[in-house]
Amino acid sequence: MAETLTRRSFSRDALSTLLTYSLLDTLGNNDLFADKIKPVTRKWLTQVNDLGLAVKKQKLKQVVWQKQVEELFGKVELSDLLKMLDFDRLTKGLKYVDNGALSIRFKFPRIEGLPTEYVFGKQVFALKRKRSVVPHGHNNMATAFLILEGKLRGRHYDRLEDRKDEFLIRPTIDRKFRRGEHSSISDYKDNIHWFEAQSDRAFIFNIHVLDVTPGSKKPTGRVYLDPNGKKQKGGLILARKVGYKEVHKLYG
């Protein structure tokens, strides 16, 4: 039975594995950050936000956004980004989930020169060995990923056709991802992805911009599938649509 994850149900499901951290509350003094974060990193974050705004307002095509955001992700000073996330504090004593990925929410510190509001949502996925960000695609979303720590096997697929109970997909990426490497998704390119941790622990920084496809009749959010489906000519796969519970049972 097909199941589409709407914005409301996406939020509800996420709450079951969600940790919420407020960097402002825990640190209390953002001047501590201001001295640590280099101007180039502040500029980087502003550029990421500007790109998100451009794709949301359709001033930038989604595939162009993918190219440009990946270029930015490739230039970030990772040590600075980890400081902005207060990564050590964020992950200290972390309790990993036994199935799937733990989604950790956070806030960027309020520092002069940084946006006061962000057009994109953000989170860090935490996984232990052999656990996965399960296979899924997106509707009306553009997202990008940056490996903060660990090793993962990352797989992407183009979503060529939506059928009643299946997706017709084409494999595009299947390789190891290491610290500092990145990828992206849009409604038009590499729409489906799946990351499996191959180290004792792994962390993925994620941003997502909603409502990027005007007039879309599909509920904004995730759709789940089984990518190990029926092989078709030309390397295509007929992947069965599944629900949240089933995909986590199969691949979480």
JORA-V279248 format. One line per field, one symbol per residue. phi: phi as a letter, one per 30 degrees, with the letter a starting at -180 (. if undefined). burial: + if it has 16 or more other ideal C-beta (glycine too) atoms within 10 Angstrom, else -. A space follows every 10 residues. Layout:
phi: ???
burial: ???
//
This chain:
phi: .dbcddeddd ddddddbccc bcddddcibd dddedccded dddedddddd ddddddcidb ddddeedddd ddddcddddd dddddheddd cdidcdddbi cdcccabddd bejcedbcdc daacdcbcei cbddeacbch bbbbbbddaj bbccbbbdcd accebbccbb dbbaadcbej daaabbdcah dcbacbdcbe bbbbdbbbcc hcbeidcded kdbcacddcd dcdiidbccd dbcedddddd bd
burial: -++++----+ --+---+-+- +-+------+ --+---+--- ++-++-+++- ++++++---+ -++-++-+++ -++--+-+-+ +++++++--+ +----++--+ ++++-++++- +--++--+++ -+++++++-- ++++++++++ ++++++++++ ++-++++++- -----++++- ------+--- +++++++-++ ++++++++-- -+++++++++ -++-----++ +++++++-+- -----++-++ ++-+-+++-- ++
//
